[in-house]
């Protein structure tokens, strides 16, 4: 038996499980926000093609563009809030995990950047 082999103790395993739980939670938020952003943009593009065929009047309280901006905005706010919350929670765990980096957080920032591009491209088009 090799005496140099390091077997993790129960505290290390618990910290690993906690880290992974935080990563899974943020990934669920990324998935939800991506769905909201893409759904909002899809609604906008669908009705943009419809209004090119016939001049549609504004029905109800929101136009399709307003609805798209609301959906993309909710997706962005939820993703940014979840990412900030993740960062705060990981700060407590990170000391015990010796400098791990969160790939879920990197993905969250990339999706946020994409969401801002979608939001502003929808906002700037009349």
Secondary structure, DSSP 4 states (H G I P E B T S, - for coil): --TTPPPP-HHHHHHHHHHHHHHHHHHHHHHHHHHHHHHHHHHHHHHHHHHHHS-----SS--HHHHHHHHHHHHHHHHHHHHHHHHHHHHHHHGGGTS---HHHHHHHHHHHHHHHHHHHHHH--
